[in-house]
Amino acid sequence: MGTKAYLMVNLEKRFCEDGYYLNAVKELLEMPEVESVEPVSGVCDLLLKVDAPIRVVFVANKILAKKYVKRLQVLRVEPEPVESPKS
């Protein structure tokens, strides 16, 4: 288990062009680090949940290198608070 993160991705084209969107989602889901891909509306087109074995930046750069990715933003994932043992 590595570092969990969420990535907001903007695609180069709109969803409805030539099956472009479905091909992009399929390719992203084939990446071993990508746990899920969700279409969203708003400031980005896709929300990805990733598990990076080493560093999130390496996975982000791998995704950003895809020809269909216009922009990518990594959301910081806060660690879960650890409860102190009760005496």
C-alpha positions in Angstrom: 0.0 0.0 0.0 1.3 3.4 -1.0 0.1 7.0 -0.8 -3.5 7.6 -1.6 -4.4 10.7 -3.5 -7.2 12.2 -5.7 -6.4 13.8 -9.0 -8.6 16.2 -10.8 -8.2 15.8 -14.6 -9.2 18.1 -17.5 -9.4 16.4 -20.9 -8.4 18.0 -24.2 -11.8 17.3 -25.8 -15.3 17.3 -24.7 -17.0 14.0 -23.6 -19.2 13.6 -26.7 -16.4 13.5 -29.3 -15.7 10.2 -31.1 -15.7 7.9 -28.1 -12.8 9.9 -26.9 -14.0 10.0 -23.3 -14.6 6.3 -23.1 -11.1 5.5 -24.5 -9.5 7.8 -22.0 -11.4 6.3 -19.0 -10.5 2.8 -20.2 -6.8 3.6 -20.6 -6.7 5.3 -17.1 -8.4 2.3 -15.5 -5.8 0.0 -17.0 -3.0 1.8 -15.0 -2.2 -0.3 -11.9 -2.0 2.8 -9.7 -5.5 4.0 -10.6 -8.2 2.7 -8.3 -11.2 4.5 -9.8 -12.2 7.1 -12.4 -15.3 9.1 -11.9 -16.8 11.6 -14.4 -17.7 14.9 -12.7 -19.0 18.3 -13.7 -17.5 21.5 -12.5 -13.9 22.6 -12.5 -12.6 19.2 -13.9 -13.8 16.4 -16.2 -12.6 13.3 -14.2 -11.8 12.6 -10.6 -9.2 9.8 -10.2 -8.4 7.9 -7.0 -4.8 6.6 -7.1 -2.6 4.5 -4.8 1.0 5.5 -5.6 3.5 2.9 -4.5 6.4 5.5 -4.3 5.4 9.1 -4.8 2.2 10.6 -6.1 4.2 13.0 -8.4 5.4 10.1 -10.5 1.9 8.8 -11.1 0.7 12.4 -11.8 3.5 12.9 -14.4 2.6 9.6 -16.0 -1.0 10.6 -16.4 -0.2 14.2 -17.4 1.9 12.7 -20.3 -1.2 11.2 -21.9 -2.2 13.0 -25.1 -5.8 13.5 -24.0 -4.9 15.2 -20.6 -5.0 19.0 -20.7 -4.5 19.7 -17.0 -4.1 17.8 -13.8 -4.3 18.9 -10.2 -3.3 16.7 -7.2 -5.5 17.0 -4.1 -3.8 16.6 -0.8 -4.9 13.7 1.2 -4.9 14.2 4.9 -3.8 11.2 7.0 -6.5 9.8 9.3 -6.2 11.0 12.8 -4.8 8.4 15.2 -6.8 7.9 18.4 -4.8 8.0 21.5 -5.1 4.9 23.8 -7.5 5.4 26.7 -6.0 4.9 30.1 
